[in-house]
Amino acid sequence: MTNSADINSADINSVDIKNTDISSVDSDSMDGALPDGLQASQIVCLEHAGQRLYMEVIQILRDRQSAWTRPLCLCAPAKLCTEVNEPSVIPLTFGDGDYYLYDMRQGSDLIWPLSQFRVALDTEAIPILSSLGPERHTLDEKNSNHITLRAFIHRVWHDAFSPGN
């Protein structure tokens, strides 16, 4: 195995990464891929009751079988939304119908079980994330989006992990 202490800046371009053994790397210090392919910087989706929360994976917490994630947006079918008059909610027609996007980029990071995620497909994530535009929210909009995120997470947790489910 190539030791990073043995490499100086002149040798950095000659390192053969394909043959480097990383099996002994400490999992807490590595954001590498899991056997199922999930890795840091990927976009994942947490689905529940027709809604999808898209998040960026910050770090895989292997020992806890969880991921530290940063919410990006909540995509909710328009038919499930009763009152939408906030400027931070973005209407979007996509593939199978009309949706509202809630910008969650100012929300709290989450640590969530890996078993609940699926990797977001490029064909769904790119149009959704490109619709968000630059971050520019008032304090009221940030609070409203935080409440929306908290309510979604509460419903998912209750349905997935409550006794009897």
C-alpha positions as CSV (number, residue, x, y, z in Angstrom):
1,M,0.0,0.0,0.0
2,T,1.2,3.5,-0.8
3,N,1.6,5.6,2.3
4,S,0.8,9.3,2.0
5,A,3.8,10.1,4.1
6,D,6.0,8.5,1.4
7,I,4.7,10.7,-1.4
8,N,6.2,14.1,-2.0
9,S,4.7,16.7,-4.3
10,A,7.1,15.7,-7.1
11,D,5.8,12.1,-7.1
12,I,2.1,12.9,-6.8
13,N,1.4,12.5,-10.5
14,S,3.1,9.1,-10.7
15,V,1.0,7.4,-8.0
16,D,-0.9,4.4,-9.4
17,I,-4.3,4.8,-7.8
18,K,-5.8,1.8,-9.4
19,N,-3.5,-0.5,-7.5
20,T,-3.6,1.3,-4.2
21,D,-5.0,-0.8,-1.4
22,I,-7.6,1.2,0.6
23,S,-9.0,-1.7,2.6
24,S,-7.1,-0.7,5.8
25,V,-8.3,3.0,5.7
26,D,-10.2,4.0,8.9
27,S,-13.9,4.2,7.9
28,D,-14.5,7.3,10.2
29,S,-12.0,9.3,8.2
30,M,-13.2,8.1,4.8
31,D,-16.2,9.3,2.8
32,G,-15.7,6.5,0.3
33,A,-18.3,4.4,-1.4
34,L,-20.4,1.8,0.3
35,P,-20.9,-1.5,-1.3
36,D,-24.2,-0.3,-2.7
37,G,-22.5,2.7,-4.3
38,L,-23.7,5.4,-1.9
39,Q,-20.9,8.0,-1.3
40,A,-20.3,11.5,-0.1
41,S,-21.5,14.3,-2.5
42,Q,-24.2,12.2,-4.0
43,I,-27.8,13.3,-4.2
44,V,-30.2,10.9,-2.4
45,C,-33.9,10.9,-2.0
46,L,-36.1,10.1,1.0
47,E,-39.6,9.3,-0.2
48,H,-42.8,9.3,1.8
49,A,-46.5,9.6,0.9
50,G,-45.8,11.0,-2.5
51,Q,-43.3,13.6,-1.3
52,R,-39.5,13.4,-2.0
53,L,-36.8,15.1,0.1
54,Y,-33.6,15.5,-2.0
55,M,-30.4,15.7,0.1
56,E,-26.7,15.8,-0.5
57,V,-24.7,13.1,1.4
58,I,-22.0,14.8,3.5
59,Q,-20.5,11.8,5.1
60,I,-21.3,8.1,5.5
61,L,-21.4,7.0,9.1
62,R,-20.8,3.3,8.6
63,D,-20.7,2.2,12.3
64,R,-24.2,3.7,12.7
65,Q,-25.5,2.6,9.3
66,S,-26.5,6.2,8.7
67,A,-25.6,9.2,6.6
68,W,-25.0,12.8,7.5
69,T,-27.0,14.7,4.9
70,R,-27.9,18.2,3.9
71,P,-31.4,18.8,2.7
72,L,-31.7,20.6,-0.7
73,C,-35.4,20.6,-1.5
74,L,-38.7,18.9,-0.8
75,C,-40.7,18.0,-3.9
76,A,-44.5,17.7,-3.2
77,P,-47.2,16.8,-5.7
78,A,-49.4,19.9,-6.2
79,K,-52.5,17.8,-5.5
80,L,-51.2,17.2,-1.9
81,C,-50.6,20.9,-1.2
82,T,-53.6,22.9,0.1
83,E,-52.2,26.4,0.6
84,V,-49.1,27.5,-1.4
85,N,-48.7,31.3,-1.4
86,E,-45.2,31.6,-0.2
87,P,-42.6,33.1,-2.5
88,S,-40.1,30.4,-1.6
89,V,-42.3,27.7,-3.0
90,I,-41.5,27.0,-6.7
91,P,-44.2,25.4,-9.0
92,L,-42.7,22.8,-11.4
93,T,-44.3,20.6,-14.1
94,F,-42.2,17.5,-14.3
95,G,-42.6,14.1,-16.0
96,D,-45.6,12.7,-14.3
97,G,-47.3,15.8,-13.0
98,D,-47.3,19.2,-11.3
99,Y,-45.2,19.7,-8.1
100,Y,-44.2,22.4,-5.7
101,L,-40.6,22.7,-4.6
102,Y,-39.7,23.8,-1.1
103,D,-36.1,25.2,-0.9
104,M,-34.5,23.4,2.1
105,R,-31.0,24.6,1.6
106,Q,-31.1,26.7,4.7
107,G,-32.5,23.8,6.8
108,S,-30.8,21.7,9.4
109,D,-28.5,18.8,8.4
110,L,-29.9,15.3,9.2
111,I,-28.4,12.1,10.2
112,W,-30.6,9.4,8.8
113,P,-30.5,5.6,8.4
114,L,-29.0,4.4,5.1
115,S,-31.8,1.9,4.6
116,Q,-34.3,4.7,4.0
117,F,-32.5,6.4,1.1
118,R,-32.3,5.7,-2.6
119,V,-29.8,7.3,-4.9
120,A,-31.6,10.1,-6.9
121,L,-31.5,9.6,-10.7
122,D,-29.8,12.3,-12.7
123,T,-32.9,12.6,-14.9
124,E,-35.0,13.6,-11.8
125,A,-32.4,15.5,-9.7
126,I,-31.0,17.8,-12.4
127,P,-34.3,19.4,-13.4
128,I,-35.5,19.8,-9.8
129,L,-32.2,21.2,-8.5
130,S,-31.8,23.6,-11.4
131,S,-35.3,25.0,-10.7
132,L,-34.2,26.2,-7.3
133,G,-32.1,29.1,-8.4
134,P,-29.9,31.2,-6.1
135,E,-30.6,31.2,-2.3
136,R,-32.3,34.3,-1.3
137,H,-34.9,33.9,1.4
138,T,-36.3,36.2,4.1
139,L,-36.3,35.1,7.7
140,D,-40.0,34.2,7.5
141,E,-39.4,32.0,4.5
142,K,-36.6,30.2,6.2
143,N,-38.8,29.6,9.3
144,S,-41.6,28.4,7.1
145,N,-39.4,26.0,5.2
146,H,-37.9,24.8,8.5
147,I,-41.4,24.0,9.8
148,T,-42.2,22.2,6.5
149,L,-39.0,20.1,6.8
150,R,-39.6,19.3,10.4
151,A,-43.1,18.1,9.7
152,F,-42.0,15.9,6.8
153,I,-39.2,14.3,8.9
154,H,-41.6,13.8,11.8
155,R,-44.1,12.0,9.5
156,V,-41.4,9.8,7.9
157,W,-39.9,8.9,11.3
158,H,-43.3,8.1,12.8
159,D,-44.4,5.9,9.9
160,A,-41.1,4.1,9.5
161,F,-40.0,3.6,13.1
162,S,-43.0,3.7,15.4
163,P,-43.9,0.6,17.3
164,G,-46.4,-1.5,15.3
165,N,-45.1,-0.3,11.9
